């Protein structure tokens, strides 16, 4: 009987851990997006904030946003150098 109780307890713990992991991927609130947009509008701080967002342990939506904006910034920088260099 103790073995069944221990197995059930282990299953409940794994279910709680799975729920904790899935709750980490909840949608991002409007206020968080407003804060992110204001933060990314500040020169020089935006680069640091985007690096933290892209490579930190945040919601995957925030990670993807940070990576996408960094890619667009790199493309814009390369385009600017290309246009002014020729």
Secondary structure as UniProt FT lines:
FT   HELIX           2..23
FT   TURN            24..25
FT   HELIX           30..40
FT   TURN            43..44
FT   HELIX           45..55
FT   HELIX           60..85
//
